[in-house]
Amino acid sequence: MHHGLTVRTVRQGGDRIDGPLGLDVGPDGTAQCAPSDLSPDLRMSTAVLSQLWLGGAPVSRLARSGRVEVVAAEAVRQADLMFGW
């Protein structure tokens, strides 16, 4: 998953999605993914992250269904923009 997040261009840059992996997205849509010690804004399983990567459903829908744990509410909108391909 780590490599998959860095080879795909995302729609809009954001600050970070942190957890065991932090995702930094630049203004050009390129992503850098690396282990992180920062507190996460969103928590999800690898299966849910894979679904996001494939464009299966927006983060907001997955959060409403309980598949994404929201720690920081503003991260949901940001992640919807980042993964909205």
Rosetta blueprint (number, residue, H / E / L):
1 M L
2 H H
3 H H
4 G H
5 L H
6 T H
7 V H
8 R L
9 T L
10 V L
11 R L
12 Q L
13 G L
14 G E
15 D E
16 R E
17 I E
18 D L
19 G L
20 P L
21 L E
22 G E
23 L E
24 D E
25 V E
26 G L
27 P L
28 D L
29 G L
30 T L
31 A E
32 Q E
33 C E
34 A E
35 P E
36 S L
37 D L
38 L L
39 S L
40 P L
41 D L
42 L E
43 R E
44 M E
45 S L
46 T H
47 A H
48 V H
49 L H
50 S H
51 Q H
52 L H
53 W H
54 L H
55 G L
56 G L
57 A L
58 P L
59 V H
60 S H
61 R H
62 L H
63 A H
64 R H
65 S L
66 G L
67 R L
68 V E
69 E E
70 V E
71 V L
72 A L
73 A L
74 E H
75 A H
76 V H
77 R H
78 Q H
79 A H
80 D H
81 L H
82 M H
83 F H
84 G L
85 W L
